[in-house]
């Protein structure tokens, strides 16, 4: 369902190991907003919820809620470091529109 690049895995593992509270993985959701109509939200999550799909890639767990599952199917998450911006970038084949920042879809 979701593919993580080596860069994304490395950053996620580092975040999990330095978390102030124990976290089992990352939650990814899509919400209304952003410059293309929807935005990705991602953060540390202590435990999965009852209806979550759990994706494990290279030792990192991703929790996806029911409402976001079809929207993130086939997505690739990368972590890029650049002069203009540093952060996670989402390449989603389901998006009809994409913004330049890589954090918003339509």
FENDAJO-V521982 format. One record per residue. RES is the residue in one letter. NEAR is the number of other C-alpha atoms within 10 Angstrom. Layout:
# FENDAJO-V521982
res->RES near->NEAR
res->RES near->NEAR
This chain:
# FENDAJO-V521982
res->X near->14
res->X near->18
res->X near->18
res->X near->20
res->X near->13
res->X near->13
res->X near->14
res->X near->20
res->X near->20
res->X near->14
res->X near->15
res->X near->22
res->X near->16
res->X near->11
res->X near->16
res->X near->18
res->X near->12
res->X near->11
res->X near->11
res->X near->8
res->X near->11
res->X near->13
res->X near->18
res->X near->16
res->X near->24
res->X near->23
res->X near->21
res->X near->18
res->X near->19
res->X near->19
res->X near->14
res->X near->13
res->X near->13
res->X near->15
res->X near->16
res->X near->18
res->X near->14
res->X near->18
res->X near->19
res->X near->20
res->X near->12
res->X near->15
res->X near->15
res->X near->19
res->X near->19
res->X near->13
res->X near->14
res->X near->19
res->X near->13
res->X near->8
res->X near->11
res->X near->16
res->X near->16
res->X near->17
res->X near->16
res->X near->14
res->X near->13
res->X near->12
res->X near->11
res->X near->17
res->X near->21
res->X near->23
res->X near->25
res->X near->25
res->X near->18
res->X near->13
res->X near->13
res->X near->16
res->X near->17
res->X near->12
res->X near->17
res->X near->22
res->X near->14
res->X near->14
res->X near->17
res->X near->17
res->X near->20
res->X near->18
res->X near->19
res->X near->12
res->X near->10
res->X near->8
res->X near->5
res->X near->6
res->X near->9
res->X near->10
res->X near->15
res->X near->20
res->X near->17
res->X near->21
res->X near->20
res->X near->20
res->X near->14
res->X near->14
res->X near->15
res->X near->9
res->X near->14
res->X near->19
res->X near->14
res->X near->9
res->X near->15
res->X near->17
res->X near->19
res->X near->26
res->X near->27
res->X near->16
